[in-house]
Structures are given as C-alpha cells and as structure tokens.
Amino acid sequence: MTSVHHSGPTFAENEVIERIEAFRRRRPRLRDEIVTLAHGAGGKASAALVDAVFVEAFRNEQLEALGDGAVLTLPSGDRLAFSTDSFVVQPLRFPGGSIGHLAVHGTVNDLAMAGARPSWISAAFVLEEGFPVAELRSIVADMAQAAETAGVQIVTGDTKVVAKGAADGLFITTAGVGVIPGERQLSAAAVRPGDRVVMSGSMGDHGMAVMLARGDLAIEADIASDTAAVSDLVETLLAAAPSTRWLRDPTRGGVGTVCNELAQTTGLGVVLDEQRLPIRPTVNGACELLGIDPLYVANEGKFLAVVAPEETEAALLAMRTHPLGGEAAVIGEITEEPAATVALRTGFGGTRIVDMLVGDPLPRIC
C-alpha cells in the first residue's frame, strides 16, 4: 500500500478542522427531564443526551471526536482503536443471526471504522434470573463462531445475574481493541467536495429482519439480517483506495442519520441519489407497508465510505470481489451546497431534504 505524506494541513484542511471544532463546541440542547426510548435511537434525541450529559461530564479530545471508537496514541507512537457497545436486541435470535453474533460483529465493525485491525474483545453478560442455560450456551457459541471468523479473541469478561423481570432475558456489553497501521488516517477533516459516498451493500436488511421476527405485524417476508464482521472488506477497500477519507457503519438511525452526522460535522453537503440506493425489493416492500423510510433502518454488516473520486472505480472493483461487497455502489457525493445538509435526488428528478430523526421507528434492534 502506498501512503501520501503531507508537511502540514492545507488551507482547505484547516477550514474543515475549524468547522469540526466548532461542531464539537456546540452547546447541549437537552430539554427533556426524563429518558425516553428516543434517546437510545441514534437520532437527534440521542445526540442531545450524549452532548448534554456524557460529553459535558467527561469532556476530552478523544471523546469529543464522537466516532465509533476512540483513537489512542501510545508513548511508543503506535495507535490503538478502543470501542465499547451494549446489545439489548429483542428477540435474542432472528433470521440471519442472534444477539451473540451482533455483540462480536458490532464491536469488530466499530474498530474497523477507525481503520484498525481488530484483535481483542471483552464481553460482559447481564443475565435475568430464570434464563435457560441451554439458550445461554447457544448464544455464547454464536459469539465464539463470530469471533473465530473475524479473527479476534474474547480475552476477558464479567457476568452478573439480576432478579427476574429486571433485564429482559439477557444484555451483553462488549469492548474491543485493535491496532491502526501507521500510515492510515481516516477523518471527517479529510472529506472534500467532489468525493464519492460508497455503500458496501444493501440497506435496511437487519432492522427489518428484527422487526418482522417480533411477530407483532401480519407481514411475512424472506428477510435475513446482514450481521457480519466487515473488517476484512475494509482492508480490501483500503488496499485498493488508500486515500479513503472516512468510514462509518450505519447501525442505529441508518444511512440517513450517519450522513447527517457527516454533513453537520464537516459543514459540507451530502447529496444522495435515490436510484442508486441498494435496497432489496423485499426490504423496500416491507418498509412501504410499515411507512418507514429505508434510509433510517439499521444495518449490521455494511458500511459507508467517503472515497476520493480518482479511486472510486478501483474501490468498487475491489469491494465487489469480496463476499460481503458484491452489491457495493456509489450512492452519492460530497458537495459545497447545501451546506451541512443531506439531500436526496429522487427518481422523479426532484430533491428532498433528508433530516436526522428525533427517534427511531424500530427500537431495540441491536
């Protein structure tokens, strides 16, 4: 892999850095007096809670980056990515996976979004009194299989048991560590007008699979979760497109929310093309029946990448050779205008604004 070395930030880079720093200094706007489900959905309410409570209390440079994981520099100069996540999905098992698969895949993917090669995971279990040991064994076996496939080790953990009715069966919390190769620099500050937005595969599979698995709706559809570890696909992308600017996995809140975070952080526009969005017909049909926009439905085995225009074709060709990247597509581009906004070019030739949701139409999907 070739690397490009710069003597220092350019004028354009400084401008983007200033925008990001201004975004980080924004004043919290939490007006709620109690926590609601909307605060855990990944949209506006989540951002307000994080800003006003957690960032205000723990403020530091690594936390204020608000990435999928913290990038930490050791005294030796080596860099690590460190991430943590909790999993509370219901049902615990769904078409295509289980809470065990999610616990490993979600952590591995967060590390990969920082450009790290995932290595180690911790896992903590909160078990409800009365939870079947056979079901616990099955979920732990899913985790072991997922870890082996992803090339990571589960090296430490914890177990707590709470009274019946206090944990909805099982909650899992993980943390992960990965090593970032020295030449990699992934940051929203590197994003430029003209860059392309690439989606690694189809949208909305996981969220709809979980929603239909709950059995609350009279809808039957052959939809399986896309849960998977994307770290190897990220390596494939970065080998073909070493100038890749930024990565993020669109989990809670989906593609629409992640693109809004990027637009607001950089002050640039993200213009998506509706006709290029890779949405499977069954997922699109289920979303239409439920009145849900697929742009806001969660994914657990996909990622968004902002790629330099001159490397886009190479990126797509490489990703499509990988088992997880066969449906990779350019879905949009970065623009000067509309500033700090996400817009969607519709199939009818018009344009609509894609705003960040306050809540989430599909709670408890990860």
N, C-alpha and C positions, 0 to 999 in steps of 0.2 A: 504494500500500500504506500502510495506517495503521500507526502504531507507538505503543506504550504506554511512557511514561517513568515510572520509579519513583524516588523520592528516595533509597531505600536498601533493603537486604534486609529483608523482613518476618521475624517470629519463625519462621514455618514455613520460610522460605528459609534462615535461619541454622541451623536444626536439620538440614536436608538437607545444607548445606555442611559442617557438623561431621561428619556421617556419612561424607561423601565423603573428607574429610581423614583421618579415622580409617582408612578403607579404604586410602588411599594410604600410610599409615604402617605397614601390616601388615608383619610380619617375613617375609622369604622362607622358604619351606619346601621348598627343593630338596634331596632326599635322594639323587638319582641321581648316580653317579660318571661315567657316560658319556652322550653324547647318543644318543637313540633317535628313531625316526620319530614317536613320540607327542609329542615336544617341538615338532614342526612342525605339529601338527594343530589348534591353536587352542583346545584344552580346558584342563583342569587342569594337565597337564604343561607345556604352552606357557606358561601364566601363571606357574608356578613358575620356569621357566627365565628368563623375562623379568624377573621380580621380583628373583631372586637374583643374576643375572649382569649384565644390562644396566642396569636401573634403579638397582641398587646402585652401579654404576661411574659412571654418567652423571647421577646424580640432579639434576633441576632441575624447576621448576614446570611448564614446558611438557611435558616428558617424562612426568611423574607423572600427567598427565591421562589418559594411555593411550587417547587417541582414535585415529580413523583417520588423523588428521594433526594437526600442531601448529598452533595459532592464535597468530600472532606480531603484536605491535603495533609499528608503525614510529614513529620520532620524530615524524612528521607526524600521528600519531593514526590513520592508516589501518591496517587489519588484513589480514593475509595468512594463507591456509592453505597449509601446506607438508607434502607427503606423499611417502613412498618405499615401494617394493614390489618384490619379486622374483617371477619366474614360472618355474616348473620343471615345468609340466604334461606328462604323457605320456598319450596320444600328442600330438604337437605340433599335429595337426589332428583335429577331432572334429565330429560333426554340429552345425551351427549356428555354428561358429567355429574359431579357431586360437589358438595362443599369442600371435600378433600382436594379435588382437582383445582378448584378455584384458589384455595389457600396457597398452593405452590405456584400455580401459574400467575396469579396476581402479583405475588412478590417478585418472581423472576422477571416479569414484564416491566415492573416499575424500575428495577435495576437496569434493564436493557435500555429503557428510555433515556437514562442518563449516560448511555454509551458504555456501560460496564459489562464485563463478562461475569455473570452471576456465579457465586461459589458456595456460599453457606446460608442456611436458613435456621431460625429458631421457630418453635411452634408452641403456643400456649393454648390449653383447652379449658373452657368453662363448661362443665357438664351439669345437666339438671338431674336431680335425684330421680331414679327410675329409668334412666336412659338405657336401652338394651346394649349389653356388652358386644353382642354379635354385630350390631349395627356400627358400633364404635370401631371394631376390628375392620369392618369393611371400608369405612371411611379412611382409617389410617392406612390401609392397604392401597387405596387410591392415591393418597399423598406419597407413599413410597414409590409407587409406579411413576407418578408425575415427576418426582424429584430425579429418579434414575434417568428418565427420558430427557429431562432438561439439563442433566449433568451437574446437579447441585447435591449437597449433603445437608440433611437435617441434623444439626450437631448439638442442639440444646433445647430445653423446653420447660413447661410447667403445666400442672394440672390442678384445677380447683373444682369442687363439687358444691352446688348451691341447692337450696330447697326446691322441691317440686313447684313448678309454676314460675320460677324466677329467671329462667334462661331459655325458654322455648326450645328445649332439647339440647342444643349444642352451639356454642360460639367458638370460633378459632381466631387467635391473633398470631400473626407472624411478623418476623423481622428478617431482613436479608442484607447480605454484604456481597459486593462484587468489586473487582479491580478494573479501573479505567485505564486502557492503554495510553501511554504518554502523549501520543500525537492527536488524540481525539479532543475536539472542542465543540460541544453541542450547546447552543444557547439561543434564546429568543433574540438576543442582541445581534446575532449574525444574520437574521432574516432580512431580506431585501425585496423591494418591489421588483416584480418580474419572476421571482421564484415560483416554483410549482408546488402545489399541495397534492401529495400522493397518499392514497388509501391502500393498505396492504391486501384488502379483500372485502368481502360482502359485509353489509352493515345490518345491525339490529338482530342478529341471529340469537344471541344469548338472552337478551331481555325478553324477547317474545317466547322463546322456549320455556323460560321460567314462568312467565305469566300464564301460559296455557297449561303448564304442568300443575298449577294450583287447582285446576278443575272447577274454578268459580264461574267460568264462562262456557256457554254452549257452543264452543268453537273447536273443531278438530282440524289440525294441520300438521303436516310432516316437517316439523322444525326442530332442529337439534342445536344445542349451544355450540358456539365456536371456541369454547375454552381450550386454550393451548398456550404453551410457552413459545414466545416469538423471538427469543434471544438469538437463535441460530439464523433466523430470517433477517434480523437486524445486522448480523455480521455479514451476511450475503449482500445486503444493501450497501453497507459502508465500504465493503471491498470494491464494489462497482462504482459507487458515488461518494468518494472520500470527502467531498466538500459539503455533504449533507448538513443543513443548518440546525435542525431541531426535530425532536421526536416526542410523541405523546400517545399513550393508549387511551382511546375514548371509551372509558368504562361508564361510571355513573354520569348521566346527562348526555352521553353520546357525542357524536361528531359536532353537533351544533354548539354544545357547551364548550368543548375543547377549542373550537375555532374562535369562539367569543373570548376565551381567556387569552389566546394568542393575539387577537386583534387589540384587545384592551391593554395588554402588556407592552406591545410594540408601538401602538398608535397607528398602525397600518391597517389597510383593508384586507379582508379575505373574501374573495368572490368565488363562490361555488357554482358548478354547472349541474343543474338538476338531471340532465340527460346522461351525465357521466357517473352519477352515483351508483355504485354496485349494490343494488338491493334485489334479493331473490324474490320471485313472484309470490311465493307463499308468505314470506315475511311482509311484503308490501300489502298483500291482501288482508292479512290479519290486522295490520296497523290501520288500514282503511275501515275495517269493520269496528274497531275499537276507537276510532277517531284520534289516533296517535300519530304524530309525525315521526317517521323513521330516523330523522336526524337527531332525535333526542333519546333514542333507545340504546341501551348499553351493549357493549361488545366486550368480550373477554379473551379474544385471541387475534386481535387486529391492532394496527397502529397507524397513526398519521405521521407523515414525514414531510418536511419542507426541504425541497431539493433544488439545487442550482439548475437553471434552465438548460445549461450545456451538458449536464449529467443526467437529465431526466430519462432520456431514451435508454441509456445504459442501465440506469436503476431499474426501470420496468423490465427490461430483458432479463436481468439477473434475478429479480424477485419472482418472475413467472416460471423460472426453472425450479423453484423451491416448492415442496409440497404444500406449504401454507400460503404461498404467494401467487397462485395461479390466476387469481382474479384481481391482482393489483392494477390500479388505474389512477390516472391523473384526474382529480375531481375539482380542481380549482387553481387559482393563482393568487399571489400577494400583490396588492395594488397600493398606490398612494391614496386614492379615494375610492370609496368613502372611508375616511379616517376612523380608526378604532371601531370598525363596524364589520359585521358579516352580512353579505348579500348573496342571494341565490338567483341565478339566471334560470327562469322557468322554461319549460318546454314550449310555452306559448309566446316566447320572445320578450316577456316582461321581466321585472326584477322585484323581489320582495326581501325585506329585512329578516334575517334570522337572529332573533334576540335570545338572550340567556333566560332560561326558565327560572321561575321562583322556586318551584318544587319539582317533583318528578312524578309522572303518571304511573311509574312502575316501582314502588318501594320494595326494599328487601330483595334485590336481585343479585347481590354479591356479599 
